[in-house]
Amino acid sequence: MQSFDGIGEKLIRAKENIYNIYSEMERFFEECDYPILPENDHDLLLKANEYHKNRVIPPRFGVLTGEIIHQLRSCFDHIVWHFSLDSLGSIKKPWQIEFPVFKERPVDRAKFETKIQGVTDHRVRDLIEQHQPYNAADPLDNPLWIIHNFDIADKHKEVIFCVTARGIALPREMKGILECYQREHPELSAAQAARHFKISDTSQLCISFKNFGQRETVSVTEGLIDLFEYTLNVAKEFKAL
């Protein structure tokens, strides 16, 4: 199980980095001139928007994000290596072994097979096939494709961020309670549900991915957590085989 021990350590490191980047992004706004958008003052709101539009997002955030994405992508490659260990002696080009990721079903099946040439367990092969983005309703929004695409992009250019505002600022411990209340009262908007708990509907600033699959903007920390949890669950599926 050595390979899965390595996957576990990669996931631990990715989680640590997600917490680190969250703290640094929070501090980025706490130390600025407009940590909260002044929505009740139109002129001041315009100044705040202009201020944040021209503010330079630290390159370090892109570096930390790239490290997290790479750790997640590496977990998938480690899965394939784990199930290829018994066949290493017969593999002609071991450097080609990796977890295949295709958003379109490959016409040339050899491109797919080369990547999993050492995997002999049909259960593993079937599960790899099931997780291919081309099996998803929208391949571009598939978490595996997003991880794979971000990892490639990070090697060649910086990940693009932007400053956005969330509609409601609420304590993290209230999130589950508010979501439960909304499920029980689907006729209420998020802002109306928040006011029931006397939660401010002041917009809260955050740093977002400029593109996250098909979505234009997604909070960096929320997006990374979603990708982390997806990777963790996939690893558990393969480890159970």
PASEBA-1860 file (N, C-alpha, C; in nm, 3 decimals):
! residues 241
1> MQSFDGIG> 0.082/-0.121/0.000/0.000/0.000/0.000/0.086/0.127/0.000 ~ 0.216/0.113/-0.031/0.306/0.227/-0.025/0.256/0.345/-0.107 ~ 0.204/0.318/-0.228/0.159/0.426/-0.316/0.043/0.503/-0.255 ~ -0.047/0.432/-0.186/-0.160/0.501/-0.125/-0.117/0.579/-0.001 ~ -0.009/0.535/0.065/0.047/0.615/0.173/0.096/0.749/0.117 ~ 0.158/0.743/0.001/0.206/0.866/-0.063/0.091/0.956/-0.103 ~ -0.017/0.897/-0.152/-0.136/0.975/-0.189/-0.191/1.044/-0.065 ~ -0.194/0.972/0.047/-0.244/1.030/0.171/-0.162/1.151/0.214
9> EKLIRAKE> -0.030/1.140/0.201/0.057/1.252/0.238/0.038/1.370/0.143 ~ 0.018/1.342/0.017/-0.006/1.451/-0.080/-0.136/1.524/-0.047 ~ -0.238/1.449/-0.008/-0.365/1.510/0.027/-0.354/1.592/0.155 ~ -0.276/1.543/0.250/-0.253/1.619/0.373/-0.185/1.751/0.341 ~ -0.082/1.745/0.255/-0.009/1.866/0.218/-0.099/1.963/0.140 ~ -0.183/1.910/0.052/-0.275/1.995/-0.024/-0.372/2.066/0.070 ~ -0.421/1.992/0.169/-0.515/2.052/0.264/-0.448/2.161/0.346 ~ -0.324/2.137/0.388/-0.249/2.239/0.462/-0.234/2.365/0.379
17> NIYNIYSE> -0.202/2.348/0.251/-0.185/2.463/0.164/-0.315/2.538/0.139 ~ -0.427/2.466/0.136/-0.557/2.532/0.120/-0.585/2.622/0.241 ~ -0.557/2.571/0.361/-0.574/2.652/0.481/-0.480/2.773/0.478 ~ -0.356/2.751/0.432/-0.258/2.859/0.427/-0.302/2.969/0.331 ~ -0.347/2.929/0.212/-0.385/3.029/0.112/-0.513/3.102/0.157 ~ -0.602/3.032/0.226/-0.722/3.098/0.278/-0.682/3.207/0.377 ~ -0.590/3.175/0.469/-0.547/3.273/0.569/-0.479/3.393/0.503 ~ -0.396/3.366/0.403/-0.324/3.475/0.337/-0.418/3.564/0.256
25> MERFFEEC> -0.519/3.504/0.194/-0.616/3.583/0.119/-0.703/3.666/0.212 ~ -0.740/3.610/0.327/-0.816/3.687/0.426/-0.736/3.807/0.473 ~ -0.606/3.785/0.498/-0.519/3.894/0.544/-0.503/4.000/0.435 ~ -0.502/3.958/0.309/-0.489/4.048/0.195/-0.601/4.153/0.197 ~ -0.722/4.110/0.235/-0.834/4.203/0.241/-0.840/4.278/0.373 ~ -0.803/4.212/0.483/-0.806/4.278/0.613/-0.713/4.398/0.617 ~ -0.603/4.391/0.543/-0.502/4.497/0.546/-0.522/4.601/0.436 ~ -0.635/4.596/0.363/-0.657/4.690/0.254/-0.744/4.807/0.301
33> DYPILPEN> -0.763/4.904/0.213/-0.840/5.025/0.249/-0.990/4.998/0.258 ~ -1.038/4.900/0.183/-1.181/4.869/0.181/-1.203/4.719/0.201 ~ -1.188/4.669/0.325/-1.205/4.524/0.349/-1.349/4.477/0.329 ~ -1.445/4.570/0.340/-1.586/4.540/0.318/-1.641/4.646/0.223 ~ -1.721/4.604/0.127/-1.778/4.700/0.033/-1.887/4.783/0.102 ~ -1.872/4.916/0.098/-1.970/5.006/0.164/-2.094/5.024/0.077 ~ -2.185/4.928/0.078/-2.297/4.928/-0.015/-2.400/5.038/0.010 ~ -2.403/5.094/0.131/-2.501/5.198/0.163/-2.455/5.338/0.124
41> DHDLLLKA> -2.333/5.350/0.073/-2.280/5.479/0.029/-2.237/5.463/-0.116 ~ -2.317/5.513/-0.209/-2.293/5.491/-0.352/-2.158/5.542/-0.396 ~ -2.124/5.665/-0.358/-1.996/5.725/-0.401/-1.878/5.647/-0.344 ~ -1.889/5.608/-0.218/-1.780/5.533/-0.156/-1.769/5.394/-0.216 ~ -1.884/5.337/-0.256/-1.884/5.206/-0.320/-1.809/5.212/-0.453 ~ -1.832/5.318/-0.529/-1.761/5.334/-0.657/-1.610/5.343/-0.635 ~ -1.571/5.418/-0.532/-1.427/5.430/-0.500/-1.369/5.294/-0.460 ~ -1.445/5.219/-0.380/-1.398/5.088/-0.335/-1.384/4.992/-0.453
49> NEYHKNRV> -1.481/4.994/-0.543/-1.476/4.907/-0.660/-1.355/4.940/-0.747 ~ -1.331/5.069/-0.767/-1.216/5.111/-0.847/-1.085/5.071/-0.779 ~ -1.082/5.085/-0.648/-0.963/5.049/-0.569/-0.930/4.901/-0.587 ~ -1.030/4.814/-0.574/-1.006/4.670/-0.584/-0.979/4.627/-0.727 ~ -1.039/4.698/-0.824/-1.015/4.664/-0.964/-0.869/4.686/-1.002 ~ -0.805/4.785/-0.941/-0.667/4.819/-0.975/-0.565/4.757/-0.880 ~ -0.613/4.685/-0.781/-0.520/4.626/-0.683/-0.452/4.503/-0.742 ~ -0.323/4.493/-0.719/-0.245/4.381/-0.772/-0.257/4.261/-0.678
57> IPPRFGVL> -0.301/4.149/-0.731/-0.310/4.026/-0.652/-0.172/3.963/-0.645 ~ -0.121/3.932/-0.526/0.015/3.879/-0.511/0.039/3.752/-0.595 ~ 0.150/3.747/-0.669/0.184/3.626/-0.747/0.194/3.502/-0.661 ~ 0.224/3.520/-0.532/0.236/3.407/-0.440/0.109/3.324/-0.436 ~ -0.008/3.388/-0.451/-0.134/3.315/-0.449/-0.140/3.216/-0.564 ~ -0.087/3.255/-0.679/-0.084/3.165/-0.793/0.011/3.049/-0.771 ~ 0.124/3.077/-0.704/0.222/2.972/-0.676/0.162/2.868/-0.581 ~ 0.099/2.916/-0.474/0.038/2.824/-0.378/-0.074/2.742/-0.442
65> TGEIIHQL> -0.154/2.809/-0.524/-0.263/2.738/-0.593/-0.208/2.632/-0.686 ~ -0.100/2.666/-0.760/-0.038/2.570/-0.851/0.014/2.448/-0.777 ~ 0.072/2.469/-0.657/0.122/2.357/-0.578/0.008/2.265/-0.535 ~ -0.103/2.324/-0.495/-0.218/2.243/-0.452/-0.272/2.161/-0.568 ~ -0.291/2.227/-0.682/-0.342/2.158/-0.800/-0.249/2.045/-0.842 ~ -0.119/2.071/-0.837/-0.023/1.968/-0.878/-0.027/1.847/-0.784 ~ -0.042/1.873/-0.655/-0.052/1.762/-0.560/-0.176/1.678/-0.590 ~ -0.287/1.743/-0.622/-0.411/1.670/-0.653/-0.395/1.589/-0.781
73> RSCFDHIV> -0.336/1.652/-0.884/-0.316/1.579/-1.011/-0.222/1.461/-0.992 ~ -0.120/1.477/-0.910/-0.024/1.369/-0.886/-0.089/1.250/-0.817 ~ -0.191/1.276/-0.735/-0.260/1.167/-0.667/-0.317/1.067/-0.767 ~ -0.371/1.120/-0.878/-0.430/1.031/-0.979/-0.322/0.948/-1.048 ~ -0.208/1.010/-1.076/-0.099/0.934/-1.138/-0.046/0.826/-1.044 ~ -0.042/0.857/-0.915/0.004/0.758/-0.817/-0.091/0.638/-0.812 ~ -0.219/0.663/-0.834/-0.317/0.553/-0.836/-0.281/0.454/-0.947 ~ -0.254/0.506/-1.066/-0.220/0.418/-1.178/-0.088/0.346/-1.151
81> WHFSLDSL> 0.011/0.417/-1.097/0.138/0.353/-1.066/0.120/0.241/-0.963 ~ 0.035/0.265/-0.865/0.012/0.163/-0.763/-0.036/0.032/-0.824 ~ -0.128/0.041/-0.918/-0.185/-0.079/-0.979/-0.103/-0.129/-1.098 ~ 0.013/-0.066/-1.122/0.102/-0.110/-1.230/0.228/-0.176/-1.176 ~ 0.246/-0.176/-1.045/0.371/-0.222/-0.985/0.405/-0.366/-1.022 ~ 0.305/-0.452/-1.030/0.331/-0.594/-1.060/0.370/-0.616/-1.205 ~ 0.351/-0.515/-1.290/0.378/-0.531/-1.434/0.498/-0.449/-1.482 ~ 0.570/-0.387/-1.389/0.677/-0.295/-1.430/0.781/-0.362/-1.520
89> GSIKKPWQ> 0.808/-0.490/-1.495/0.910/-0.559/-1.575/0.874/-0.572/-1.721 ~ 0.745/-0.570/-1.753/0.703/-0.589/-1.891/0.662/-0.458/-1.960 ~ 0.670/-0.348/-1.889/0.629/-0.220/-1.946/0.745/-0.162/-2.028 ~ 0.720/-0.135/-2.155/0.824/-0.087/-2.244/0.858/0.061/-2.222 ~ 0.757/0.143/-2.196/0.780/0.287/-2.179/0.712/0.334/-2.049 ~ 0.776/0.302/-1.936/0.713/0.334/-1.807/0.689/0.484/-1.785 ~ 0.766/0.570/-1.853/0.747/0.715/-1.836/0.613/0.764/-1.893 ~ 0.546/0.677/-1.969/0.417/0.715/-2.025/0.299/0.682/-1.934
97> IEFPVFKE> 0.330/0.614/-1.822/0.224/0.575/-1.731/0.171/0.698/-1.656 ~ 0.041/0.720/-1.662/-0.025/0.826/-1.588/-0.175/0.803/-1.592 ~ -0.247/0.873/-1.510/-0.392/0.861/-1.511/-0.444/0.935/-1.634 ~ -0.508/0.863/-1.726/-0.557/0.929/-1.848/-0.671/1.025/-1.816 ~ -0.671/1.139/-1.884/-0.778/1.238/-1.867/-0.817/1.289/-2.005 ~ -0.937/1.254/-2.050/-0.984/1.294/-2.182/-1.123/1.356/-2.171 ~ -1.140/1.474/-2.228/-1.273/1.535/-2.228/-1.356/1.486/-2.346 ~ -1.289/1.423/-2.444/-1.358/1.360/-2.556/-1.309/1.216/-2.567
105> RPVDRAKF> -1.399/1.126/-2.598/-1.360/0.985/-2.611/-1.256/0.973/-2.721 ~ -1.136/0.919/-2.691/-1.030/0.914/-2.791/-1.064/0.821/-2.907 ~ -1.044/0.872/-3.027/-1.066/0.790/-3.147/-0.959/0.681/-3.153 ~ -0.837/0.721/-3.120/-0.726/0.625/-3.115/-0.714/0.572/-2.972 ~ -0.769/0.455/-2.949/-0.772/0.397/-2.814/-0.632/0.373/-2.758 ~ -0.533/0.362/-2.846/-0.396/0.337/-2.802/-0.344/0.449/-2.713 ~ -0.391/0.571/-2.738/-0.348/0.686/-2.656/-0.393/0.669/-2.512 ~ -0.508/0.606/-2.495/-0.562/0.579/-2.363/-0.490/0.461/-2.299
113> ETKIQGVT> -0.477/0.353/-2.376/-0.421/0.228/-2.325/-0.274/0.243/-2.285 ~ -0.200/0.326/-2.357/-0.059/0.344/-2.325/-0.039/0.395/-2.184 ~ -0.129/0.479/-2.139/-0.118/0.540/-2.007/-0.147/0.441/-1.894 ~ -0.225/0.337/-1.923/-0.260/0.239/-1.819/-0.210/0.100/-1.858 ~ -0.101/0.096/-1.936/-0.050/-0.031/-1.990/-0.012/-0.131/-1.882 ~ 0.020/-0.084/-1.762/0.061/-0.177/-1.656/-0.054/-0.223/-1.569 ~ -0.173/-0.170/-1.589/-0.288/-0.206/-1.506/-0.357/-0.330/-1.564 ~ -0.358/-0.438/-1.487/-0.417/-0.563/-1.534/-0.552/-0.593/-1.470
121> DHRVRDLI> -0.581/-0.528/-1.357/-0.707/-0.550/-1.286/-0.819/-0.479/-1.362 ~ -0.914/-0.557/-1.410/-1.024/-0.499/-1.490/-1.114/-0.408/-1.407 ~ -1.122/-0.431/-1.278/-1.201/-0.343/-1.192/-1.141/-0.203/-1.190 ~ -1.009/-0.198/-1.184/-0.937/-0.070/-1.184/-0.956/0.000/-1.319 ~ -0.940/-0.077/-1.425/-0.958/-0.020/-1.560/-1.099/0.036/-1.578 ~ -1.198/-0.037/-1.529/-1.336/0.008/-1.543/-1.359/0.138/-1.464 ~ -1.298/0.146/-1.346/-1.317/0.266/-1.263/-1.246/0.387/-1.325 ~ -1.130/0.364/-1.384/-1.061/0.471/-1.456/-1.149/0.522/-1.569
129> EQHQPYNA> -1.209/0.429/-1.640/-1.298/0.465/-1.751/-1.419/0.545/-1.700 ~ -1.476/0.502/-1.587/-1.594/0.569/-1.533/-1.566/0.715/-1.498 ~ -1.444/0.744/-1.455/-1.410/0.879/-1.410/-1.363/0.970/-1.524 ~ -1.365/0.921/-1.646/-1.323/1.007/-1.757/-1.422/1.123/-1.778 ~ -1.370/1.243/-1.796/-1.458/1.360/-1.815/-1.558/1.343/-1.928 ~ -1.523/1.266/-2.033/-1.615/1.253/-2.145/-1.742/1.177/-2.107 ~ -1.744/1.114/-1.991/-1.865/1.047/-1.944/-1.957/1.142/-1.867 ~ -1.908/1.261/-1.835/-1.988/1.356/-1.758/-2.086/1.429/-1.848
137> ADPLDNPL> -2.192/1.483/-1.787/-2.291/1.558/-1.863/-2.226/1.678/-1.931 ~ -2.134/1.743/-1.859/-2.057/1.854/-1.915/-1.911/1.830/-1.883 ~ -1.834/1.774/-1.975/-1.693/1.740/-1.949/-1.610/1.856/-1.898 ~ -1.638/1.978/-1.943/-1.557/2.094/-1.903/-1.578/2.131/-1.757 ~ -1.690/2.088/-1.698/-1.716/2.114/-1.557/-1.682/1.994/-1.469 ~ -1.631/1.888/-1.530/-1.592/1.770/-1.453/-1.470/1.804/-1.366 ~ -1.472/1.770/-1.235/-1.361/1.805/-1.146/-1.225/1.753/-1.192 ~ -1.222/1.630/-1.246/-1.096/1.575/-1.294/-1.041/1.657/-1.409
145> WIIHNFDI> -1.130/1.700/-1.499/-1.084/1.782/-1.612/-1.034/1.918/-1.563 ~ -1.101/1.976/-1.465/-1.057/2.105/-1.410/-0.919/2.092/-1.347 ~ -0.898/1.986/-1.269/-0.766/1.963/-1.207/-0.660/1.947/-1.316 ~ -0.688/1.862/-1.413/-0.594/1.835/-1.521/-0.563/1.962/-1.601 ~ -0.666/2.037/-1.632/-0.651/2.158/-1.713/-0.573/2.265/-1.637 ~ -0.604/2.282/-1.509/-0.533/2.380/-1.426/-0.385/2.341/-1.413 ~ -0.358/2.213/-1.399/-0.220/2.167/-1.382/-0.138/2.197/-1.507 ~ -0.197/2.176/-1.623/-0.129/2.207/-1.750/-0.108/2.358/-1.762
153> ADKHKEVI> -0.213/2.434/-1.732/-0.205/2.580/-1.744/-0.098/2.636/-1.652 ~ -0.087/2.582/-1.530/0.008/2.634/-1.432/0.153/2.614/-1.478 ~ 0.178/2.515/-1.563/0.313/2.490/-1.612/0.358/2.594/-1.714 ~ 0.262/2.658/-1.780/0.293/2.746/-1.892/0.259/2.892/-1.869 ~ 0.166/2.917/-1.778/0.126/3.056/-1.753/0.066/3.066/-1.614 ~ 0.048/3.189/-1.567/-0.008/3.208/-1.435/-0.158/3.180/-1.434 ~ -0.204/3.126/-1.322/-0.348/3.110/-1.304/-0.409/3.250/-1.289 ~ -0.519/3.276/-1.357/-0.578/3.410/-1.357/-0.680/3.422/-1.244
161> FCVTARGI> -0.659/3.525/-1.159/-0.750/3.552/-1.049/-0.821/3.685/-1.070 ~ -0.927/3.706/-0.995/-0.993/3.836/-0.993/-1.057/3.854/-0.856 ~ -1.087/3.979/-0.820/-1.154/4.008/-0.694/-1.303/4.009/-0.720 ~ -1.378/3.934/-0.642/-1.524/3.932/-0.655/-1.587/3.953/-0.518 ~ -1.716/3.968/-0.514/-1.788/3.988/-0.388/-1.894/3.881/-0.373 ~ -1.897/3.819/-0.258/-2.002/3.724/-0.227/-2.125/3.801/-0.180 ~ -2.240/3.746/-0.206/-2.362/3.819/-0.173/-2.387/3.835/-0.025 ~ -2.340/3.738/0.056/-2.369/3.743/0.199/-2.243/3.712/0.278
169> ALPREMKG> -2.218/3.792/0.379/-2.107/3.765/0.469/-2.165/3.703/0.595 ~ -2.126/3.581/0.627/-2.179/3.516/0.745/-2.071/3.432/0.810 ~ -2.080/3.414/0.942/-1.982/3.330/1.010/-1.985/3.189/0.952 ~ -1.869/3.126/0.941/-1.861/2.995/0.879/-1.947/2.891/0.950 ~ -1.957/2.904/1.083/-2.035/2.805/1.158/-2.185/2.817/1.128 ~ -2.227/2.930/1.069/-2.368/2.949/1.035/-2.404/2.892/0.898 ~ -2.304/2.858/0.819/-2.330/2.818/0.681/-2.425/2.698/0.674 ~ -2.397/2.592/0.750/-2.481/2.473/0.746/-2.622/2.500/0.793
177> ILECYQRE> -2.636/2.585/0.898/-2.768/2.618/0.951/-2.848/2.695/0.846 ~ -2.783/2.791/0.781/-2.851/2.871/0.680/-2.894/2.785/0.561 ~ -2.805/2.694/0.517/-2.838/2.607/0.404/-2.956/2.517/0.437 ~ -2.958/2.467/0.558/-3.070/2.380/0.602/-3.201/2.460/0.603 ~ -3.194/2.583/0.652/-3.314/2.669/0.657/-3.365/2.699/0.517 ~ -3.273/2.720/0.423/-3.312/2.747/0.284/-3.380/2.625/0.222 ~ -3.331/2.505/0.254/-3.394/2.383/0.201/-3.537/2.369/0.253 ~ -3.559/2.409/0.378/-3.692/2.400/0.437/-3.784/2.511/0.388
185> HPELSAAQ> -3.725/2.620/0.339/-3.802/2.735/0.291/-3.751/2.776/0.152 ~ -3.775/2.691/0.050/-3.721/2.718/-0.084/-3.775/2.846/-0.148 ~ -3.885/2.899/-0.092/-3.941/3.022/-0.149/-3.858/3.145/-0.112 ~ -3.768/3.132/-0.015/-3.687/3.245/0.030/-3.556/3.253/-0.047 ~ -3.514/3.375/-0.074/-3.382/3.395/-0.135/-3.277/3.381/-0.026 ~ -3.151/3.373/-0.067/-3.042/3.362/0.031/-3.041/3.482/0.124 ~ -3.063/3.602/0.068/-3.062/3.724/0.150/-3.177/3.723/0.251 ~ -3.296/3.676/0.208/-3.411/3.670/0.298/-3.388/3.571/0.411
193> AARHFKIS> -3.329/3.457/0.377/-3.298/3.357/0.480/-3.197/3.412/0.579 ~ -3.099/3.485/0.528/-2.996/3.543/0.614/-3.056/3.644/0.711 ~ -3.150/3.723/0.661/-3.212/3.825/0.748/-3.293/3.760/0.860 ~ -3.345/3.638/0.835/-3.418/3.566/0.940/-3.329/3.543/1.061 ~ -3.199/3.519/1.036/-3.103/3.496/1.144/-3.030/3.624/1.183 ~ -3.079/3.739/1.129/-3.018/3.868/1.155/-2.872/3.871/1.111 ~ -2.846/3.806/0.997/-2.712/3.806/0.939/-2.703/3.919/0.837 ~ -2.596/3.993/0.842/-2.578/4.105/0.749/-2.570/4.054/0.606
201> DTSQLCIS> -2.635/4.130/0.513/-2.624/4.093/0.373/-2.520/4.179/0.301 ~ -2.425/4.233/0.380/-2.315/4.309/0.322/-2.227/4.216/0.239 ~ -2.187/4.261/0.123/-2.102/4.177/0.038/-1.964/4.161/0.098 ~ -1.911/4.041/0.085/-1.779/4.008/0.137/-1.685/3.981/0.020 ~ -1.570/4.046/0.021/-1.474/4.032/-0.088/-1.401/3.898/-0.081 ~ -1.368/3.845/-0.196/-1.287/3.724/-0.203/-1.211/3.723/-0.335 ~ -1.109/3.639/-0.342/-1.034/3.622/-0.467/-1.086/3.497/-0.535 ~ -1.116/3.509/-0.663/-1.177/3.399/-0.738/-1.094/3.361/-0.860
209> FKNFGQRE> -1.114/3.236/-0.904/-1.059/3.194/-1.032/-1.133/3.271/-1.142 ~ -1.058/3.319/-1.239/-1.121/3.389/-1.351/-1.208/3.293/-1.431 ~ -1.162/3.169/-1.443/-1.240/3.064/-1.510/-1.225/2.935/-1.431 ~ -1.336/2.872/-1.400/-1.336/2.745/-1.326/-1.432/2.653/-1.400 ~ -1.377/2.576/-1.494/-1.464/2.500/-1.582/-1.544/2.595/-1.668 ~ -1.673/2.578/-1.671/-1.762/2.663/-1.750/-1.804/2.788/-1.673 ~ -1.775/2.790/-1.544/-1.817/2.904/-1.462/-1.716/3.018/-1.473 ~ -1.766/3.138/-1.480/-1.678/3.254/-1.498/-1.594/3.280/-1.375
217> TVSVTEGL> -1.654/3.275/-1.257/-1.579/3.299/-1.134/-1.624/3.204/-1.024 ~ -1.526/3.153/-0.950/-1.551/3.069/-0.833/-1.445/3.105/-0.730 ~ -1.485/3.126/-0.606/-1.390/3.156/-0.500/-1.277/3.054/-0.500 ~ -1.154/3.102/-0.490/-1.038/3.013/-0.496/-1.044/2.905/-0.389 ~ -1.069/2.946/-0.264/-1.069/2.846/-0.156/-1.185/2.747/-0.171 ~ -1.303/2.796/-0.210/-1.416/2.705/-0.228/-1.390/2.609/-0.343 ~ -1.333/2.660/-0.453/-1.302/2.575/-0.567/-1.199/2.469/-0.532 ~ -1.095/2.509/-0.459/-0.990/2.414/-0.421/-1.043/2.308/-0.325
225> IDLFEYTL> -1.129/2.348/-0.234/-1.188/2.250/-0.141/-1.272/2.148/-0.218 ~ -1.350/2.195/-0.316/-1.430/2.103/-0.397/-1.340/2.003/-0.470 ~ -1.230/2.051/-0.528/-1.138/1.962/-0.601/-1.067/1.867/-0.507 ~ -1.033/1.915/-0.388/-0.968/1.831/-0.287/-1.061/1.717/-0.246 ~ -1.185/1.750/-0.215/-1.280/1.648/-0.170/-1.309/1.547/-0.280 ~ -1.314/1.593/-0.404/-1.334/1.501/-0.516/-1.216/1.403/-0.523 ~ -1.095/1.455/-0.516/-0.975/1.370/-0.523/-0.971/1.271/-0.409 ~ -1.003/1.317/-0.289/-1.006/1.230/-0.171/-1.104/1.115/-0.191
233> NVAKEFKA> -1.222/1.145/-0.240/-1.325/1.041/-0.260/-1.286/0.942/-0.369 ~ -1.224/0.991/-0.476/-1.179/0.901/-0.584/-1.070/0.807/-0.531 ~ -0.977/0.863/-0.455/-0.870/0.780/-0.397/-0.927/0.669/-0.308 ~ -1.030/0.703/-0.233/-1.095/0.603/-0.147/-1.158/0.491/-0.231 ~ -1.217/0.529/-0.345/-1.280/0.430/-0.433/-1.176/0.328/-0.481 ~ -1.061/0.379/-0.526/-0.958/0.290/-0.579/-0.893/0.208/-0.469 ~ -0.874/0.269/-0.353/-0.810/0.196/-0.243/-0.897/0.080/-0.197 ~ -1.029/0.093/-0.214/-1.121/-0.012/-0.170/-1.122/-0.134/-0.262
241> L> -1.062/-0.123/-0.381/-1.062/-0.236/-0.476/-0.968/-0.347/-0.430
END
